[in-house]
Structure formats: C-alpha cells, structure tokens
Amino acid sequence: KLPGAVGRLMELLFDIDMMQKTMMEMEIDVSKMPLGALSRPQIQRGYGVLTEIQAVLDDPGLDAFDRNQRILGLSNKFYTIVPQDFGAGGMSDVHRIDTAEKLRSKLELVESLLELEIA
C-alpha cells in the first residue's frame, strides 16, 4: 500500500474513466477506438495527414475546387486513422479540416493522444 498522497497520484494517473471522458470530450469515438487501441505509429500517421493538409492550405497555386477536393480527401483520411464521434449527424462540412483554426485543433488533439498513449 502506498502512502496517501502517492496513492492518490497513482489513482489519478491511471484513472481509466477520466481518460475515456477526456477522449470523448475530444470527440474520439471510444467505441471504435477504445483506450489503448491507438498506437504511436497510428497517431503519427494522423499527424502526417495533418501535415499534408497544412501544405494544401498553404499552397497558393491551387484553385478553390482542387483545394476543396484535396482537403475533403485528406480530412476523410485523417478521420479514418483517428476515428471521431460526430454524433447522430455524422461527418459534415463542419468537420472538414479546411481552416488554420480547425487544423490547430486537430494538431492539439493528436498531441493529447500522444500524451495519453505515453501514459
């Protein structure tokens, strides 16, 4: 048995319910991706797709149609690698990763997942 403060810290660090709640808040579909099912290589592949999205967003040579098509394909690819729960409506244009703000949000998600994977 661990001393009081150390025991509470260990309970907090390994609180599966809290980790699952955090994943649900990040819109991770815990039914398709239970805690621990995301591997580091899988998370890194998701990061790689986000890097590709960044390149598309930064490419001034793309016309609007090509940009939208590439963003749609890459967004779908990202969500295939890192499944997320969009509720009853499913994925829509709102979930397309087509702005710097949405991209930043997904990068934060991937960083959080890496931290959870390490824990």
C-alpha positions as CSV (number, residue, x, y, z in Angstrom):
1,K,0.0,0.0,0.0
2,L,1.3,3.4,-1.0
3,P,1.4,6.5,1.3
4,G,-1.8,8.7,0.9
5,A,-0.5,11.4,-1.4
6,V,1.4,8.9,-3.7
7,G,-1.7,6.6,-3.8
8,R,-4.0,9.4,-4.8
9,L,-1.5,10.5,-7.5
10,M,-1.3,6.9,-8.9
11,E,-5.1,6.7,-8.9
12,L,-5.3,10.0,-10.8
13,L,-2.6,8.9,-13.3
14,F,-4.3,5.6,-14.1
15,D,-7.9,6.7,-13.9
16,I,-9.3,4.9,-17.0
17,D,-12.8,6.6,-16.6
18,M,-11.2,10.0,-16.6
19,M,-9.1,9.2,-19.7
20,Q,-12.2,7.9,-21.5
21,K,-14.1,11.0,-20.6
22,T,-11.3,13.2,-21.9
23,M,-11.2,11.2,-25.2
24,M,-15.0,11.7,-25.6
25,E,-14.6,15.4,-24.9
26,M,-12.0,15.4,-27.8
27,E,-14.7,13.7,-30.0
28,I,-12.7,10.5,-30.1
29,D,-15.1,7.6,-30.8
30,V,-14.2,5.3,-27.9
31,S,-16.4,2.6,-29.2
32,K,-14.3,2.4,-32.4
33,M,-11.1,3.3,-30.7
34,P,-11.0,2.1,-27.1
35,L,-8.4,3.5,-24.8
36,G,-5.1,1.9,-25.6
37,A,-6.2,0.9,-29.2
38,L,-4.4,3.9,-30.7
39,S,-0.8,3.1,-31.3
40,R,2.0,5.6,-31.6
41,P,2.5,4.8,-35.3
42,Q,-1.2,5.3,-35.9
43,I,-1.2,8.7,-34.1
44,Q,1.9,9.7,-36.1
45,R,0.2,8.8,-39.4
46,G,-2.7,11.1,-38.3
47,Y,-0.1,13.8,-37.7
48,G,1.3,13.2,-41.2
49,V,-2.1,13.7,-42.8
50,L,-2.4,17.0,-40.9
51,T,0.9,18.0,-42.3
52,E,-0.4,17.3,-45.8
53,I,-3.5,19.4,-45.0
54,Q,-1.2,22.2,-43.9
55,A,0.6,22.0,-47.2
56,V,-2.7,22.2,-49.2
57,L,-3.9,25.2,-47.1
58,D,-0.5,27.0,-47.7
59,D,-0.4,26.3,-51.5
60,P,-1.4,29.5,-53.3
61,G,-1.3,27.7,-56.7
62,L,-4.4,25.6,-56.0
63,D,-7.8,26.7,-57.3
64,A,-10.7,26.5,-54.9
65,F,-12.1,23.3,-56.4
66,D,-8.8,21.4,-56.2
67,R,-8.2,22.7,-52.7
68,N,-11.6,21.6,-51.5
69,Q,-11.2,18.2,-53.1
70,R,-7.8,17.6,-51.6
71,I,-9.0,18.9,-48.2
72,L,-12.0,16.6,-48.3
73,G,-9.9,13.6,-49.1
74,L,-7.3,14.3,-46.5
75,S,-9.9,15.1,-43.8
76,N,-11.6,11.7,-44.6
77,K,-8.2,10.0,-44.4
78,F,-7.4,11.6,-41.0
79,Y,-10.8,10.5,-39.6
80,T,-10.2,7.0,-40.8
81,I,-6.9,6.9,-39.0
82,V,-8.2,8.7,-35.9
83,P,-12.0,7.9,-35.7
84,Q,-14.1,10.5,-34.0
85,D,-17.7,10.7,-32.9
86,F,-19.6,13.4,-34.7
87,G,-23.0,12.4,-33.2
88,A,-26.1,11.4,-35.0
89,G,-25.5,13.7,-38.0
90,G,-22.2,12.1,-38.8
91,M,-19.4,14.0,-40.6
92,S,-20.4,17.1,-42.4
93,D,-18.7,20.1,-44.0
94,V,-18.3,21.5,-40.4
95,H,-15.8,18.7,-39.7
96,R,-13.8,19.3,-42.8
97,I,-10.3,20.4,-41.7
98,D,-10.2,23.4,-44.0
99,T,-9.0,26.3,-41.9
100,A,-5.9,27.1,-39.8
101,E,-8.1,27.0,-36.7
102,K,-9.5,23.6,-37.4
103,L,-6.1,22.3,-38.2
104,R,-4.6,23.7,-35.0
105,S,-7.5,22.0,-33.0
106,K,-6.7,18.6,-34.6
107,L,-2.9,19.1,-34.0
108,E,-3.7,19.7,-30.3
109,L,-5.9,16.5,-30.4
110,V,-3.0,14.5,-31.8
111,E,-0.6,15.9,-29.3
112,S,-3.0,15.0,-26.5
113,L,-3.4,11.5,-27.9
114,L,0.4,11.1,-27.9
115,E,0.5,12.1,-24.3
116,L,-2.3,9.7,-23.4
117,E,-0.5,6.9,-25.4
118,I,2.7,7.5,-23.4
119,A,0.7,7.5,-20.1
